[in-house]
Amino acid sequence: MLHVTKSFLPDLKEYVAYLEKIWSSNHLTNDGPLLLELEKKLAEFLEVEHLIFTGNGTIALQLALKAYNITGDVITTPFSYCATTNSLLWENCNPIFADIDPVSLTVESSQIASKLTSSTKAILTTHVYGNAGDLELQEELARYAGIALIYDGAHAFGVNYKGNSIFSYGDITTCSFHATKIFHTVEGGAVIVKDAKIANKVRELRSFGHKGDVYLSAGINGKNSEFHAAMGLVNLTHFEEIKSHRQHACELYDSKLCNQLQRIQWNADLKRNYSYYPIVLASENDLNQIVENLINENVTPRRYFYPSLNTLPFVNAPSCPVSEDISKRILCLPLSATISNEEIIKVVDIINSYYS
Ligand SMILES: *Cc1c(COP(=O)(O)O)cnc(C)c1O
């Protein structure tokens, strides 16, 4: 079976070396030494000021919204994983969907501008597939409106925009370190924030809202453990090799897949992380046929992202024609740190044969 993704696992010995440290410290969770080391190393690696390691990428989004006290209308993307919308709903926010650009698949800044009203409380969009919209323009829009700009950076670990970490744009960015992501801690995530006061608020909220015996606010449990931090410390040392293997795989797909397939357009100012390989088919019928052909050969791609989030059954929102159209026709091809040339050629041959 060739799945859309395969979690990276380091050499067991490297992980066991950290388990020995846990056994000698007997510190399993609650801001342990490995967690503090991981937070420091990630902040250095990503060149960001404050990074708070969390239980997962969804609680990171919730903590970001909570830290800014956001409820009410939030302009957001219809083209992302459902966690982006669900975290808004969970925090009693009202998602206002701004449609995406048909080639970059990120939210159009002009769409954000057209949705801004006096009741808009924040903007939350996704660096989908690690791609970027016009980040400076979005920062300007948020500043003009006097509201927080939040990015769901779950796909964007290690991406650079105009020479800076993409996580340094906006007021606050969240990331997911789930096992399927390019950098993972099995389960995990992070809140990356510029403002020291907000960073402290996120730390407080992450640990039930209390510091020692002082009960400050109605927080939540958003913590993570030493076992997860250990996986992060090991995997971080492999990030460059993982990224370059994926880059090679993406370039092989680029050169071998037939030209009829639409690819997404990457922002020219990006240094990518090669975390996904999306293709856009001409119709949903083509997509269904190709998926069937792949499954018959034991290849399982994923319909990332389908459906368009404004059409989720528990959401009542106006139409976003571009996102609805693209989400019916987009497919992510298998990509991982260990995918072989033979596996890629197999996928390419199945897809290309549909067109010949
Ligand atoms: C994976 C993902 C999340 C959720 O992350 P978890 O760590 O699984 O909670 C949120 N947003 C996007 C865009 C994702 O892809």
The ligand as a Gaussian input file, in Angstrom:
#p B3LYP/6-31G(d) Opt

LIG

0 1
 C       -3.273000      19.234000      10.686000
 C       -3.939000      20.561000      10.647000
 C       -4.498000      21.152000      11.794000
 C       -4.698000      20.415000      13.076000
 O       -3.589000      19.977000      13.688000
 P       -3.670000      18.837000      14.813000
 O       -2.285000      18.867000      15.368000
 O       -3.986000      17.558000      14.124000
 O       -4.705000      19.250000      15.805000
 C       -4.985000      22.443000      11.713000
 N       -4.985000      23.119000      10.542000
 C       -4.498000      22.575000       9.409000
 C       -4.516000      23.383000       8.162000
 C       -3.990000      21.265000       9.420000
 O       -3.561000      20.708000       8.282000

